[in-house]
Every structure is written in C-alpha cells, then in structure tokens.
Amino acid sequence: MKILFTTYYPEQTGGAEISLALLMRELKNRGHEIYLASTEEYKGIETFLFKKFKKMLFFGNQENYVVGFVSKIIKDKNIELVHANDRLTTIGALKAAKKNEVKSVVHFRDYWFASPNSSCLTKDYKEYGICTNKLIMKNYAAYRAPWEIYKLSYLRKNWKTLGEADLKIVISNHLRNKLAMCEITKNIYNIPNPINLNLSKSDKENFKEENKLKKIVVAYAGSLTYTKGILNILDVMINIIKENKDISFLIAGDGELKNQVLSKIKKNNLKDNIILKKFTHTEMNDVYSNSDIILIPSVWSEPFGRVAVEAMAFGKPVISSNLGGLKETVQDGKNGILLNPTDKDKWKISILKLINDENLRMNMGKTGEELAKNYDVKIITEKIEKLYEDLKTS
C-alpha cells in the first residue's frame, strides 16, 4: 500500500514524532511504500520537504500551501492513503486527500483540536474540556489574546473536516473523550503509541561514575515546562535529599524552566545530588538502566505518557500523576503509583516508600516489564495495518 504521512516537526522533537517514526519504519519493513511530507527528513523514509511556516502566517495560507504540496505528492506517487499526524499539517492534508479522492486517516496525539496551546490547561494548573474565548481572555495577556482567539476560531471551523476523515486514531480514551466534546464521535479507534522493545539495556558501565550519581537514583525524563510539573517535584526531591544524601535526582531534559531549576539547585546547595542534563532519545537507555525510580509529575492530562511505557520496558517502577492517559498506562499498586500531581506530601511518602523497599521496586518493575510488551511496535503496527486494510475494502 502506498501511504503518505504528514507531520511538521523533526523526529527528535518529542514523543509524537518518535512514535510516528517507529510506525513508519515498521510499515516499511512490512512491505508498504511509505512517504512523508515534513520540514525535515526522517531517516530511512522518503521525505518531501516543505517550507517552514512563518510564525504569524495566517492558517488559511498554511492550509492552502499544504493542500497543494500534498496533492502533488498524491498524484506523483499514486498515493492510496494519507495519514495526517499534527496540528500544522492535518487540515491541509485531509482536504488534499478529499480533493484527490483518496482515503484519509488522522492520528490524534494531543489536544490541539480543542485548545490553541494543545494542553487544555489554564495557567493556574486547572484542566478544562475545550477552550473558549472567555478562557483565552482570562489566561492570556491582552496583546496575545486576539491571536489565540483567531487560532481557536480556525480550529472550531475545521471540526467538521476532522470528523469527515475516514478513520481517526487516538492514543488514549481520554483523547477520545476530548474529541466527543467537539462532536467528533465516528470511526475512532484507540491504539496506544508504540515503543521499541529492542532498545538495548545500557552497557555503559561507568554511567553512574561519569554523572556522579549516588547509591539510589530517582529520575525525571521530560521537558522542563510548567505542564510537566518539574518545579513541584523538584521541591519534593530537595526535601528528600536534605534528609538523605545517598540519593541522586537525575533530571533528563531541557526547556523554558531550566534556569529556575538550576537556581533552586544552587540555592539549596545540592549540585552534588541533583544533576540536570539534556540527553538525546537514543541516550535515554542509559538513564532508564541506571535509575531506580522514574517520576512523571505532569500537572496536565498527558494524552499518553511515553516515558511511563519506556520506563516499564526497562523494568523500572513509575510514580505518576493520576491524570489523562497515564491512568490507562500506570496500574496503581502493580507497576507503579498514581498520585495527585500537586499533593507534595504524598509524593514524598511514595518516593520514600520505594527508596526504602528494594523488593517492592523489583516487583513493580517486573510487572511493568510484562505490561510493556503490549506496546511493542510490531503489535501496534499490526493493529493499524488491519485498520488500513479494512478501510481499503470499505
């Protein structure tokens, strides 16, 4: 089958792009002809590069550009199916598919269709269903609000286009519920993101020495942004480490709050116990392999939670927020612990519980390792491939 995928950002941008890359490569291994329209090449995939959009370019112009770009590929390569994946390319890709009478799939990996900032989270950490002009006026500066209202208007106008896609894939039931709020309810299938179970365990024997890690390593892997809850969990770990200096807190990430994180570490004189370092996705096997506990303190409802599944694959227990798709991945008391993201006292109690009980860590890790097999890229791709086949014969 000749399939054209569309996405805007490069492969290492985040979990959505990593998941897409895994899917495309596995489909290619299964004999499909895979093409991609994006701003940067994905290794091993024939990629058609389009221009990066200017920040303030109106969405109608972006959409028309994508329609023309995708239509040309459809004609030149005799594409049978268009599979769109993100906010910046989906509407144009779906309209190009309809224009050229080919089947279309849209893969929802976050809440971009319901919220201009894709998080459905206010600045004071409160989740909402779908965005409104009133919410925008309350949560954005006066100079920014008109632009965000325009974005929201564009999204709402295109709910019908999204609903008309031949097939919709969501990565959690939480995302399915968000779509329902936008009156998108038909032909939706819940298929989680894939992981590569063949990721090798770290053979870097000196990783702990290189990073000056202590006996017990508690790790956070993710962006340093307010939605991820990094500042909340940093306060908890500072409190714990002040009582036990045999613990390291390894922060694997980067982002807009980096300076605030570094400032807190310096202020509390804990640079020997709290290590902040940016790792590439291919280096994360070293982080997982050399950690004892993985923390996911997100204050927003993660649509899925790739870090949780990757940690499980490495046999590590997870302490996670009890929000969104994470509730569908982390089984409380089995492969991890689910908590209110802002209840710092319970986070401290739970982290110390796992630190002090090696058997509990090991048992949760083993359970997680078994559960992670359900997310193997081969299994996930097979499910999506079956949907393609059904769509082709419908």
C-alpha positions as CSV (number, residue, x, y, z in Angstrom):
1,M,0.0,0.0,0.0
2,K,1.3,3.5,-0.9
3,I,0.9,5.7,2.2
4,L,1.7,9.3,2.7
5,F,2.3,10.6,6.3
6,T,2.4,14.3,7.2
7,T,3.9,16.0,10.2
8,Y,5.6,19.3,10.7
9,Y,8.4,18.8,13.3
10,P,11.6,16.7,13.1
11,E,11.9,13.2,14.6
12,Q,13.5,14.1,17.9
13,T,11.1,16.8,18.8
14,G,9.0,14.7,21.2
15,G,7.1,11.5,21.8
16,A,4.6,12.1,19.0
17,E,7.4,12.3,16.4
18,I,9.2,9.3,17.8
19,S,6.0,7.3,17.7
20,L,5.4,8.3,14.1
21,A,8.9,7.3,13.1
22,L,8.6,3.9,14.7
23,L,5.3,3.3,12.9
24,M,6.5,4.4,9.5
25,R,9.7,2.2,9.7
26,E,7.8,-0.9,10.8
27,L,5.2,-0.4,8.0
28,K,8.1,-0.1,5.5
29,N,9.5,-3.3,6.9
30,R,6.2,-5.0,6.2
31,G,6.4,-4.1,2.5
32,H,4.4,-0.9,2.3
33,E,5.6,2.1,0.3
34,I,6.0,4.9,2.9
35,Y,6.4,8.6,2.1
36,L,6.5,11.6,4.4
37,A,5.8,15.3,4.0
38,S,7.6,17.3,6.6
39,T,10.1,20.1,7.3
40,E,13.0,17.7,7.9
41,E,13.9,14.3,6.7
42,Y,13.2,11.2,8.8
43,K,16.0,8.6,8.4
44,G,15.1,5.8,6.1
45,I,11.9,7.3,4.9
46,E,11.5,9.1,1.6
47,T,10.7,12.6,2.7
48,F,9.3,15.5,0.7
49,L,10.4,18.7,2.4
50,F,8.1,21.7,2.6
51,K,8.9,25.2,3.8
52,K,8.7,26.1,7.5
53,F,5.8,28.4,8.2
54,K,6.3,31.9,9.4
55,K,5.1,32.5,12.9
56,M,2.3,34.9,12.1
57,L,1.3,33.5,8.7
58,F,-2.4,33.1,8.7
59,F,-3.7,29.5,8.9
60,G,-5.7,29.7,5.7
61,N,-2.4,30.4,3.8
62,Q,-0.7,27.5,5.5
63,E,-3.6,25.2,4.8
64,N,-3.6,26.1,1.1
65,Y,0.1,25.5,0.8
66,V,-0.2,22.1,2.4
67,V,-3.2,21.2,0.2
68,G,-1.1,22.0,-2.9
69,F,2.0,20.3,-1.6
70,V,0.3,17.1,-0.5
71,S,-1.9,16.9,-3.7
72,K,1.3,16.9,-5.9
73,I,2.7,14.0,-3.9
74,I,-0.6,12.1,-4.1
75,K,-0.6,12.5,-7.9
76,D,3.2,11.8,-8.5
77,K,3.3,8.7,-6.2
78,N,-0.2,7.4,-6.8
79,I,-0.8,7.6,-3.0
80,E,-3.6,5.4,-1.7
81,L,-3.9,6.7,1.8
82,V,-3.0,9.9,3.6
83,H,-2.2,9.7,7.3
84,A,-2.0,13.1,9.0
85,N,-0.4,13.5,12.4
86,D,-0.3,17.0,13.8
87,R,-1.9,20.4,14.2
88,L,0.1,22.2,11.4
89,T,-0.5,19.7,8.6
90,T,-3.7,17.8,9.3
91,I,-6.4,20.1,8.0
92,G,-4.5,20.7,4.7
93,A,-3.7,17.0,4.3
94,L,-7.3,15.9,4.9
95,K,-8.5,18.4,2.3
96,A,-5.9,17.3,-0.2
97,A,-7.0,13.7,0.3
98,K,-10.6,14.6,-0.2
99,K,-9.8,16.7,-3.3
100,N,-7.9,13.8,-4.8
101,E,-10.4,11.1,-3.7
102,V,-8.0,9.0,-1.6
103,K,-8.7,7.7,1.9
104,S,-7.6,9.7,4.9
105,V,-6.5,8.9,8.5
106,V,-5.9,11.5,11.2
107,H,-3.8,10.5,14.3
108,F,-4.6,12.5,17.4
109,R,-1.7,12.6,19.8
110,D,-2.5,15.7,21.8
111,Y,-5.4,18.2,22.3
112,W,-4.5,20.6,19.5
113,F,-8.1,20.4,18.1
114,A,-9.6,21.6,21.4
115,S,-7.1,24.1,22.6
116,P,-4.8,26.7,21.0
117,N,-1.9,25.7,23.4
118,S,-2.7,22.0,22.9
119,S,-2.8,21.3,26.7
120,C,-6.3,22.2,27.8
121,L,-4.7,23.6,30.9
122,T,-5.0,27.1,32.5
123,K,-2.1,29.0,33.8
124,D,-3.1,28.0,37.4
125,Y,-3.0,24.3,36.5
126,K,-6.7,23.8,36.0
127,E,-7.8,21.5,33.2
128,Y,-10.8,22.4,31.0
129,G,-12.8,20.5,28.5
130,I,-12.5,22.6,25.3
131,C,-11.2,26.1,25.0
132,T,-13.5,29.2,24.8
133,N,-12.9,32.9,24.1
134,K,-13.6,33.6,27.8
135,L,-10.8,31.2,28.9
136,I,-8.4,32.9,26.5
137,M,-9.2,36.4,27.8
138,K,-8.6,35.2,31.3
139,N,-5.4,33.3,30.7
140,Y,-3.5,35.3,28.1
141,A,-2.1,38.8,28.0
142,A,-4.2,41.4,26.2
143,Y,-1.8,41.7,23.3
144,R,-1.8,37.9,22.8
145,A,-5.5,37.1,23.3
146,P,-6.7,38.2,19.7
147,W,-4.2,35.8,18.1
148,E,-5.3,32.9,20.3
149,I,-8.9,33.6,19.7
150,Y,-8.2,33.5,15.9
151,K,-6.5,30.2,16.4
152,L,-9.5,28.8,18.3
153,S,-11.9,30.1,15.7
154,Y,-9.9,28.3,13.0
155,L,-9.9,25.0,14.9
156,R,-13.6,25.1,15.6
157,K,-14.3,25.9,11.9
158,N,-12.4,22.7,11.0
159,W,-14.1,20.2,13.4
160,K,-16.3,19.1,10.5
161,T,-13.2,18.4,8.4
162,L,-11.7,16.3,11.2
163,G,-15.0,14.5,11.6
164,E,-15.1,13.6,7.9
165,A,-11.7,11.8,8.0
166,D,-12.3,8.2,7.0
167,L,-10.5,7.0,10.1
168,K,-9.5,8.6,13.4
169,I,-6.9,7.1,15.8
170,V,-6.5,8.2,19.4
171,I,-3.8,7.1,21.8
172,S,-6.0,7.0,24.9
173,N,-9.6,7.0,25.9
174,H,-9.0,10.4,27.4
175,L,-8.3,11.8,23.9
176,R,-11.5,10.1,22.6
177,N,-13.5,11.9,25.3
178,K,-12.0,15.2,24.2
179,L,-13.0,14.5,20.6
180,A,-16.5,13.8,21.7
181,M,-16.7,17.3,23.3
182,C,-16.0,18.6,19.8
183,E,-18.8,16.4,18.4
184,I,-16.3,14.1,16.7
185,T,-17.5,10.6,17.5
186,K,-17.4,8.3,14.5
187,N,-14.8,5.9,13.2
188,I,-12.5,6.4,16.2
189,Y,-10.1,3.7,17.4
190,N,-7.9,3.7,20.5
191,I,-4.4,2.4,19.7
192,P,-1.6,3.4,22.1
193,N,1.8,4.7,20.9
194,P,4.4,2.1,20.1
195,I,7.8,1.6,21.7
196,N,10.8,-0.3,20.5
197,L,11.3,-3.2,22.9
198,N,14.6,-3.9,21.3
199,L,16.2,-0.9,22.9
200,S,19.4,-2.3,24.5
201,K,19.9,-2.1,28.2
202,S,22.7,0.3,29.0
203,D,26.2,-1.3,28.6
204,K,27.8,1.9,29.8
205,E,29.3,0.6,33.0
206,N,30.7,4.0,34.0
207,F,27.4,6.0,33.5
208,K,26.9,6.4,37.2
209,E,30.5,7.5,37.8
210,E,30.5,9.9,34.8
211,N,27.4,11.6,36.2
212,K,28.5,11.3,39.8
213,L,25.3,9.5,40.8
214,K,24.7,8.2,44.3
215,K,23.5,4.8,45.5
216,I,19.8,5.4,44.8
217,V,18.9,7.2,41.5
218,V,15.4,8.8,41.2
219,A,14.9,10.2,37.6
220,Y,12.7,12.6,35.8
221,A,12.7,12.5,32.0
222,G,10.9,15.2,30.1
223,S,10.6,18.9,29.1
224,L,11.3,21.5,31.7
225,T,7.9,23.1,31.4
226,Y,5.1,24.0,33.8
227,T,2.8,21.4,32.3
228,K,5.2,18.6,33.2
229,G,5.3,19.6,36.9
230,I,9.1,19.8,37.2
231,L,9.1,22.6,39.8
232,N,6.7,20.7,42.0
233,I,8.7,17.5,42.0
234,L,11.9,19.4,42.4
235,D,10.7,20.8,45.7
236,V,9.8,17.3,46.9
237,M,13.2,15.8,45.9
238,I,15.1,18.7,47.5
239,N,13.2,17.9,50.7
240,I,14.0,14.2,50.5
241,I,17.7,14.7,49.6
242,K,18.3,17.1,52.5
243,E,17.3,14.1,54.8
244,N,19.3,11.5,52.8
245,K,22.4,12.5,50.9
246,D,22.8,8.9,49.4
247,I,20.1,9.8,46.8
248,S,20.6,11.4,43.4
249,F,17.9,13.1,41.4
250,L,18.7,12.9,37.7
251,I,16.8,15.4,35.6
252,A,17.0,14.3,31.9
253,G,15.6,17.2,30.0
254,D,15.6,20.8,28.8
255,G,13.2,23.7,28.4
256,E,12.0,27.1,29.4
257,L,12.3,26.5,33.2
258,K,15.9,25.4,33.1
259,N,17.2,28.5,34.8
260,Q,14.6,28.2,37.5
261,V,15.6,24.6,38.1
262,L,19.3,25.5,38.2
263,S,18.6,28.4,40.6
264,K,16.8,26.1,43.1
265,I,19.6,23.6,43.0
266,K,22.2,26.3,43.6
267,K,20.1,27.9,46.4
268,N,19.8,24.7,48.3
269,N,23.5,23.7,47.7
270,L,22.6,20.4,46.2
271,K,24.6,20.3,42.9
272,D,26.2,17.1,44.1
273,N,22.9,15.3,44.4
274,I,20.7,16.9,41.7
275,I,22.0,16.5,38.2
276,L,20.4,18.3,35.3
277,K,21.5,17.1,31.8
278,K,19.9,17.0,28.4
279,F,20.0,13.5,26.8
280,T,19.1,12.6,23.3
281,H,16.3,10.0,22.9
282,T,19.0,7.4,21.9
283,E,20.8,8.1,25.2
284,M,17.8,7.5,27.3
285,N,18.5,3.8,27.7
286,D,21.4,4.8,29.9
287,V,19.1,6.9,32.0
288,Y,16.5,4.2,32.4
289,S,19.0,1.4,33.0
290,N,20.8,3.3,35.8
291,S,17.8,4.7,37.6
292,D,15.8,3.0,40.4
293,I,12.6,5.0,40.2
294,I,11.0,7.1,37.4
295,L,8.9,10.1,38.2
296,I,6.1,11.6,36.0
297,P,4.6,14.6,37.9
298,S,2.7,16.1,35.0
299,V,0.1,18.7,36.0
300,W,-1.7,18.4,32.7
301,S,-3.5,15.3,31.4
302,E,-0.9,13.6,29.3
303,P,-2.6,12.1,26.3
304,F,-0.5,9.0,26.6
305,G,2.8,9.0,28.6
306,R,5.6,7.6,26.6
307,V,8.1,7.9,29.5
308,A,5.9,5.6,31.6
309,V,5.9,2.8,29.0
310,E,9.7,3.2,28.3
311,A,10.4,3.0,32.0
312,M,8.3,-0.1,32.3
313,A,10.1,-1.7,29.4
314,F,13.3,-1.3,31.4
315,G,11.8,-2.8,34.5
316,K,11.5,0.4,36.5
317,P,8.7,1.3,38.8
318,V,6.9,4.5,38.0
319,I,5.3,7.2,40.3
320,S,3.0,9.2,38.1
321,S,0.2,11.8,38.1
322,N,-3.2,10.3,38.1
323,L,-4.3,12.3,35.1
324,G,-5.2,11.6,31.4
325,G,-3.7,8.7,29.5
326,L,-1.3,8.0,32.4
327,K,-4.1,6.4,34.3
328,E,-4.5,3.9,31.4
329,T,-0.8,3.0,31.4
330,V,0.3,3.0,35.0
331,Q,-1.6,0.5,37.2
332,D,-1.7,1.8,40.7
333,G,0.0,-0.6,43.1
334,K,1.1,-3.0,40.3
335,N,3.7,-1.4,38.1
336,G,3.7,2.0,39.9
337,I,1.9,4.5,42.0
338,L,-0.7,7.1,40.9
339,L,-0.9,10.4,42.7
340,N,-2.5,13.9,42.6
341,P,0.3,15.9,40.9
342,T,0.1,18.8,43.4
343,D,0.0,16.7,46.6
344,K,3.7,17.1,47.5
345,D,3.3,15.3,50.9
346,K,2.0,12.1,49.2
347,W,4.7,12.3,46.5
348,K,7.3,12.4,49.3
349,I,5.8,9.5,51.1
350,S,5.5,7.3,48.0
351,I,9.1,8.1,46.8
352,L,10.5,7.2,50.2
353,K,8.4,4.0,50.2
354,L,10.1,2.8,47.0
355,I,13.5,4.1,48.0
356,N,13.3,2.1,51.3
357,D,11.8,-1.1,49.8
358,E,14.0,-2.8,47.1
359,N,11.7,-5.8,46.8
360,L,8.7,-3.6,46.1
361,R,10.8,-1.7,43.4
362,M,11.8,-5.0,41.8
363,N,8.3,-6.5,41.8
364,M,6.7,-3.4,40.3
365,G,9.5,-3.3,37.7
366,K,8.9,-6.9,36.7
367,T,5.1,-6.3,36.4
368,G,5.8,-3.2,34.3
369,E,8.2,-5.1,32.0
370,E,5.4,-7.6,31.2
371,L,2.8,-4.9,30.6
372,A,5.2,-3.0,28.3
373,K,5.1,-5.9,25.8
374,N,1.6,-4.8,24.8
375,Y,3.2,-1.6,23.4
376,D,5.7,-3.3,21.1
377,V,5.9,-1.5,17.8
378,K,5.2,-4.8,15.9
379,I,1.9,-5.3,17.8
380,I,0.8,-1.7,17.5
381,T,1.7,-1.5,13.8
382,E,-0.3,-4.7,13.1
383,K,-3.4,-3.2,14.6
384,I,-3.0,0.0,12.5
385,E,-2.3,-2.1,9.4
386,K,-5.5,-4.0,9.9
387,L,-7.4,-0.7,10.1
388,Y,-5.8,0.3,6.8
389,E,-6.9,-3.0,5.1
390,D,-10.5,-2.6,6.4
391,L,-10.5,1.0,5.1
392,K,-9.2,0.0,1.7
393,T,-12.0,-2.6,1.2
394,S,-14.8,-0.4,2.6
